[in-house]
Every structure is written in C-alpha cells, then in structure tokens.
Amino acid sequence: MSLDSDSYDVCIVGASIAGNYLTYLLSKSNLRIAIIEDHKEIGIPFQCAGIISQKLSLLIELPNNIILNRVTTAKIVNPSGKYINLSGDEQPYVINRIALDRLFYEKIKDYPNITYFLGERYKSFEYRIDKGKRHLLIETSKRNIFTKMLIGCDGPLSLVGKQLKVKNDVIYASQIRIKANFDEHEAAMYFNPQWKQLFGWIVPEGNRIYRIGIASATNVNKCFKSFLSELNVDINDKIDQQGGIIPYGVMNKLAFDSILLLGDAGGQVKATTGGGIIMLLTAAKYASNCVKLCKANGNYSKKFIKKHYEKPCSQAIGRELKLHFIIRLMLENFRSKDFDSFFKIIKENKIEHLITFYGDMDFPKALVFKLLRNRKVMSFLLKFIMKNPVIIFKILKLFL
C-alpha cells in the first residue's frame, strides 16, 4: 500500500479526553494539527469507572448530559467487612465517559486547521534534519506525516513512550454494569490484600444501574469473581462488561526533543484511585502553553519543553501524585489486622470529620498533614513502617 504524505505543526497520538482537550486548547491558534486515533469511534471502547471530583466543572464547562449522578457518601470497607462512611462538600460526579471523550472532539472536528485520522494506527517516529532544522517523520498504518512536534496521548502502554524508552507500571481492571439494589448515592470501595494495588468498587450510575469493578496487578479475573461472589452479584446478569489498563506509580518523564507525553502515557494518574482526568486536564493547559511557546520561539528542544511543560507539571501535580503513591504503598502493605486497627483509631478518635472536612480526591496534602498531627495516627503509622521497612526505601527512591 502506498502511503500518503502530509505536513503539520503538531501531531497528537490518541483522541480520548487528553488528546481532544489539548487539541481544543490549541484549536484557535494558527497551528496545523493532526490527531491519530486507532479506533474508528471516539470514546469506544468505554474503559472507566467514571467517578470524578467536582473540580471537573471548575476546569471545563461541563454539559448536564455528561453528568449521570452525584455521589454524597463514600463507604470504605476493610477486609473484615468493617466500614466507615464519609460525606461532605465533595460530591463527585458520575459521568458518561464516552460523552466526555467526545465533548471537545465535537467542538473542533470541523476546524480547517485540524484533521482527525480515525481508525488509523500510529506505528513509529524518526527524527529528520531539513535545512538545519529538526522535523519528525511519523509513520501510521495509512500514511506518513511530517511534523515539528509529536505529543503522545496514547494511554498507559503508549507506543510513543515505548520508543522513548518510557515504561509505565500498570494494573489491570475489570468492570460490569448491572441493575442492582445498592445505595444510589453511595460509592463503595472494598479493600482486600488479594487486590492490594487498588480496591474493588461500586459506583452508582443512576436509574438503578451500577458499575462494579476491581483492579489488580495479577489474577484480576479470579479476584473479580471473588469480589462479585462477596457482593452476591451474578455476572450473568450484567448489562455489559469492560476491561482496562491503569498506570501505576508516579508521573514519568514527560519532555523530549520535539516530543512530550500527556495523560496516562505520562503516568499522570493517582495511585490511590486509578483516576487521572483532573490531573491530565491540568497538565494539558501547561502542554498547550508549551506547544505555543515552542512554535513562537522556534525551539523544540528537550530543555525548552522540560522548562515550560515538565517542570510546571511537576510543581502543580507531580508532588501530589507522589503523595498518592506513598499512601498507596502504605495501603498495599496493610494486612487485615492493620485495616482493623486503623479503622478503630479513626472511629474512636472521631477522625471521620477531619477526613470529611479536609478530604480531597485529587490533592490530599492538607488531609495528610492534619492526620499526622494526631498522636494515635502517627504512632500507628510509625509502628507500621518499622514492621515494613521496605516502604522507607521505596519512598526514598521517589526523591532520589
């Protein structure tokens, strides 16, 4: 098959929310933008539990049709079945993720400076020098594209990142949608050493439909069957089923010569929940500013991109993502008796109100500092770390 050849200022790989929102932010510039998307339909397949903090409406204008439900209570269940209920001003949205992915695509798809190549697979890039200036030659399954800048928004197993030797650790998720009789305004999280890298979840979509899922590094199908059995849910009653891959860890390297990574491709995902939309929307604004500066200054070097994209991201979300990962390291090493002890401290010291007041799904620093000021919490954590010294080395590694 002969390949067409096209020339653009920017080539974005991936047309989910990350790629589409960045394209939207760049759409009113004079940049010619190509977006390559492997799937023929935007938002398909659906791969998300779809619960997002209400900060979403502060970052973007959120149409009502995207909001399916609001959650007023979070139920956190430990391995022995004991639980705590948390409620407060934070009332997350349960969203239609397919509609969110399509939101900005519908706004910009007909702009003359924007071209979507749907159902087209990104294959590779290589650097080319023309008249002393560096360009990128992008090969897809159908064409060659010449571009000044490449942006990888192609998920946790990013092919762009792979060629740059960037690798995300990942966990695997399985989820069903089902009619059931749980609380319609309560999101539940079930912790268990069997699926220690995250948790099992019940998310109320509305109209008595629930998203029930689990994520784990290994044996996800076995864990999912065990979780459904615990809930007395028959998988044969499902409406449909989804699977997905979630980056696990902290934010990766983002800046390279003429290339940057955004969203799941860059590990911009919270290790506590597996969610990343608030983080990637925040990062996309820095990415947009960086791309415009690269064009204006004719400078596409790694140093320039790092200064105007990676470093601002590190300051705005990178530190918080490290804190999410430290929390996850602790939870990952909790045994059933540790969960019981910690829940007992929370209940006996009336710490629920602290979590309710200072709790933040995306930026937990304020809550963590408040908890550490409680002597019983601090004593419990110090004893726990002393019994699990490997945690100290993993934390130190984050900052070296």
Secondary structure, DSSP 4 states (H G I P E B T S, - for coil): -PPEEEEEEEEEE--SHHHHHHHHHHTTSS--EEEEESSSSTT-S-----EE-TTHHHHS---GGGEEEE--EEEEE-TTS-EEEEESS--PEEE-HHHHHHHHHHHHTT-TTEEEEET--EEEEEEEEETTEEEEEEEESSEEEEEEEEEE-S-TT-HHHHHTT----EEEEEEEEEE--S-TTEEEEE--GGGTTS-EEEEEEETTEEEEEEEESS-HHHHHHHHHHHHT--GGGEEEEEEEEEE-SS----EETTEEE-GGGGT-S-TTTS--HHHHHHHHHHHHHHHHHHHHHT---HHHHIIIIIHHHIIIIIHHHHHHHHHHHHHHH--HHHHHHHHHHHHHTTTHHHHHHH--SS--HHHHHHHHTSHHHHHHHHHHHHH-THHHHHHHHHT-
